[in-house]
């Protein structure tokens, strides 16, 4: 994610992302958000929901790492209860339908043995939608 959007998220949710101040041996948020700009709104919505729940319950959740893994979002957070874990799981699920580059509706695709979520415009030539791949193997 670009530095401008990264700083906007850090500034908007200083408590949730306080780990960015810690050594990267303890917390990986110092590396920022290891995913494309297209998921900015998704991450902002998730952080808003987590922060609202934290304020209501007195929890103090700590984001540990946010990245793309196997094509979709992973949002790892410590000191989370089941509700926060469910919010993360729902956002991770939604990321499979949001282009990681631009935020438009997208699909999970295979490309060069990797998985990525992209819209039709950002789909690399030769990629194919994972759910539509005929089982040729
Ligand atoms: Zn796109």
Boltz pocket constraint, residues with backbone or C-beta under 6 A from the ligand:
constraints:
  - pocket:
      binder: B
      contacts: [[A, 99], [A, 100], [A, 101], [A, 102], [A, 103], [A, 104], [A, 118], [A, 119], [A, 120], [A, 121], [A, 122]]
      max_distance: 6.0
